[in-house]
Amino acid sequence: MEMNNTIRVSNLFNCEAFKVKHITTMEDVRQFANYLGNGLKLRFDPGASFDKYLDEYTYKPRFTKEEIKTGNRLMKECYDVCDVNDKNIYEIMAEAVFTMLDRRNCTRQDRNVMYDIFFEIAEAGHKRHAFERTLAGEKVI
């Protein structure tokens, strides 16, 4: 019988590395993005549900059901804070993504390709979010 040597003892969103319980400020948004990108080494899309993330080696879900619920709630709060502050969540969270790329010593060419891809996703995600808000009856400028 094969044993799994990795035992999770805590919720990844309720641990020493990440203590924010709710996202209420732009700084909280940045901290969450930094934790996702640099703490968890997650290549994330702010518009994706946390149940979509798979472990890159096992292809099993990266998060537990409790973590998915918490991660999705925190990301929703990030969207809300960005909306109130008239900020594009993708641009804010890109800072964490590119800090992560810098730490991985990516070449300038690789970084530029990632930048282009991220902002293509960002533009589509921002449009999708604005569309969803319009459908929900919110006024979107």
PAGU-310858 format. One record per residue (C-alpha): residue number from 1; residue in one letter; chain; z, y, x. Coordinates in steps of 0.05 Angstrom, whole numbers. Layout:
N
<NUM, "a", "A", <Z, Y, X>>
...
END
This chain:
141
<1, "m", "A", <0, 0, 0>>
<2, "e", "A", <-21, 67, 29>>
<3, "m", "A", <34, 119, 33>>
<4, "n", "A", <22, 193, 24>>
<5, "n", "A", <60, 228, 80>>
<6, "t", "A", <56, 297, 49>>
<7, "i", "A", <113, 310, 1>>
<8, "r", "A", <116, 376, -36>>
<9, "v", "A", <187, 399, -44>>
<10, "s", "A", <175, 467, -76>>
<11, "n", "A", <127, 507, -118>>
<12, "l", "A", <77, 543, -72>>
<13, "f", "A", <87, 605, -114>>
<14, "n", "A", <163, 603, -112>>
<15, "c", "A", <181, 593, -39>>
<16, "e", "A", <206, 629, 22>>
<17, "a", "A", <135, 650, 41>>
<18, "f", "A", <121, 682, -27>>
<19, "k", "A", <178, 711, -67>>
<20, "v", "A", <141, 757, -116>>
<21, "k", "A", <156, 734, -187>>
<22, "h", "A", <111, 784, -222>>
<23, "i", "A", <53, 828, -200>>
<24, "t", "A", <70, 899, -220>>
<25, "t", "A", <42, 943, -164>>
<26, "m", "A", <-21, 948, -122>>
<27, "e", "A", <22, 927, -63>>
<28, "d", "A", <40, 863, -101>>
<29, "v", "A", <-34, 850, -112>>
<30, "r", "A", <-47, 857, -38>>
<31, "q", "A", <13, 812, -21>>
<32, "f", "A", <-12, 758, -69>>
<33, "a", "A", <-83, 761, -40>>
<34, "n", "A", <-55, 758, 30>>
<35, "y", "A", <-12, 698, 12>>
<36, "l", "A", <-71, 662, -19>>
<37, "g", "A", <-119, 677, 38>>
<38, "n", "A", <-74, 676, 98>>
<39, "g", "A", <-12, 638, 76>>
<40, "l", "A", <-45, 582, 38>>
<41, "k", "A", <-112, 588, 75>>
<42, "l", "A", <-146, 587, 7>>
<43, "r", "A", <-218, 609, 0>>
<44, "f", "A", <-207, 639, -68>>
<45, "d", "A", <-245, 675, -123>>
<46, "p", "A", <-200, 721, -165>>
<47, "g", "A", <-240, 700, -226>>
<48, "a", "A", <-229, 625, -217>>
<49, "s", "A", <-173, 586, -250>>
<50, "f", "A", <-125, 553, -202>>
<51, "d", "A", <-143, 485, -232>>
<52, "k", "A", <-212, 492, -199>>
<53, "y", "A", <-185, 489, -127>>
<54, "l", "A", <-190, 422, -93>>
<55, "d", "A", <-162, 399, -26>>
<56, "e", "A", <-220, 403, 22>>
<57, "y", "A", <-205, 334, 51>>
<58, "t", "A", <-182, 292, -8>>
<59, "y", "A", <-218, 329, -64>>
<60, "k", "A", <-155, 323, -105>>
<61, "p", "A", <-126, 383, -141>>
<62, "r", "A", <-96, 432, -92>>
<63, "f", "A", <-41, 455, -140>>
<64, "t", "A", <8, 421, -187>>
<65, "k", "A", <5, 436, -262>>
<66, "e", "A", <64, 484, -254>>
<67, "e", "A", <31, 519, -195>>
<68, "i", "A", <-34, 525, -235>>
<69, "k", "A", <3, 558, -292>>
<70, "t", "A", <41, 605, -245>>
<71, "g", "A", <-21, 621, -202>>
<72, "n", "A", <-63, 638, -264>>
<73, "r", "A", <-7, 682, -292>>
<74, "l", "A", <0, 719, -226>>
<75, "m", "A", <-75, 729, -221>>
<76, "k", "A", <-78, 755, -293>>
<77, "e", "A", <-23, 804, -273>>
<78, "c", "A", <-65, 825, -213>>
<79, "y", "A", <-124, 839, -259>>
<80, "d", "A", <-78, 879, -306>>
<81, "v", "A", <-50, 921, -248>>
<82, "c", "A", <-119, 934, -220>>
<83, "d", "A", <-145, 954, -289>>
<84, "v", "A", <-88, 1003, -300>>
<85, "n", "A", <-101, 1033, -231>>
<86, "d", "A", <-177, 1034, -241>>
<87, "k", "A", <-188, 988, -180>>
<88, "n", "A", <-237, 931, -171>>
<89, "i", "A", <-194, 869, -159>>
<90, "y", "A", <-249, 838, -115>>
<91, "e", "A", <-250, 897, -68>>
<92, "i", "A", <-174, 897, -62>>
<93, "m", "A", <-171, 822, -50>>
<94, "a", "A", <-229, 825, -1>>
<95, "e", "A", <-181, 856, 49>>
<96, "a", "A", <-143, 790, 52>>
<97, "v", "A", <-206, 749, 58>>
<98, "f", "A", <-232, 789, 116>>
<99, "t", "A", <-164, 790, 151>>
<100, "m", "A", <-168, 714, 147>>
<101, "l", "A", <-238, 713, 176>>
<102, "d", "A", <-216, 759, 233>>
<103, "r", "A", <-159, 711, 250>>
<104, "r", "A", <-208, 653, 252>>
<105, "n", "A", <-249, 691, 304>>
<106, "c", "A", <-313, 689, 264>>
<107, "t", "A", <-374, 718, 297>>
<108, "r", "A", <-399, 785, 270>>
<109, "q", "A", <-459, 750, 240>>
<110, "d", "A", <-416, 698, 203>>
<111, "r", "A", <-370, 753, 180>>
<112, "n", "A", <-428, 794, 153>>
<113, "v", "A", <-456, 733, 116>>
<114, "m", "A", <-387, 720, 86>>
<115, "y", "A", <-381, 794, 68>>
<116, "d", "A", <-448, 793, 31>>
<117, "i", "A", <-430, 728, -6>>
<118, "f", "A", <-361, 753, -25>>
<119, "f", "A", <-387, 818, -53>>
<120, "e", "A", <-443, 783, -92>>
<121, "i", "A", <-388, 741, -123>>
<122, "a", "A", <-346, 804, -131>>
<123, "e", "A", <-400, 841, -168>>
<124, "a", "A", <-413, 783, -215>>
<125, "g", "A", <-339, 773, -226>>
<126, "h", "A", <-327, 846, -239>>
<127, "k", "A", <-383, 847, -290>>
<128, "r", "A", <-356, 783, -322>>
<129, "h", "A", <-286, 813, -326>>
<130, "a", "A", <-313, 877, -358>>
<131, "f", "A", <-353, 836, -408>>
<132, "e", "A", <-292, 794, -426>>
<133, "r", "A", <-251, 857, -436>>
<134, "t", "A", <-305, 886, -480>>
<135, "l", "A", <-306, 822, -522>>
<136, "a", "A", <-230, 828, -528>>
<137, "g", "A", <-240, 897, -559>>
<138, "e", "A", <-217, 938, -498>>
<139, "k", "A", <-254, 1001, -480>>
<140, "v", "A", <-288, 991, -413>>
<141, "i", "A", <-317, 1049, -375>>
END
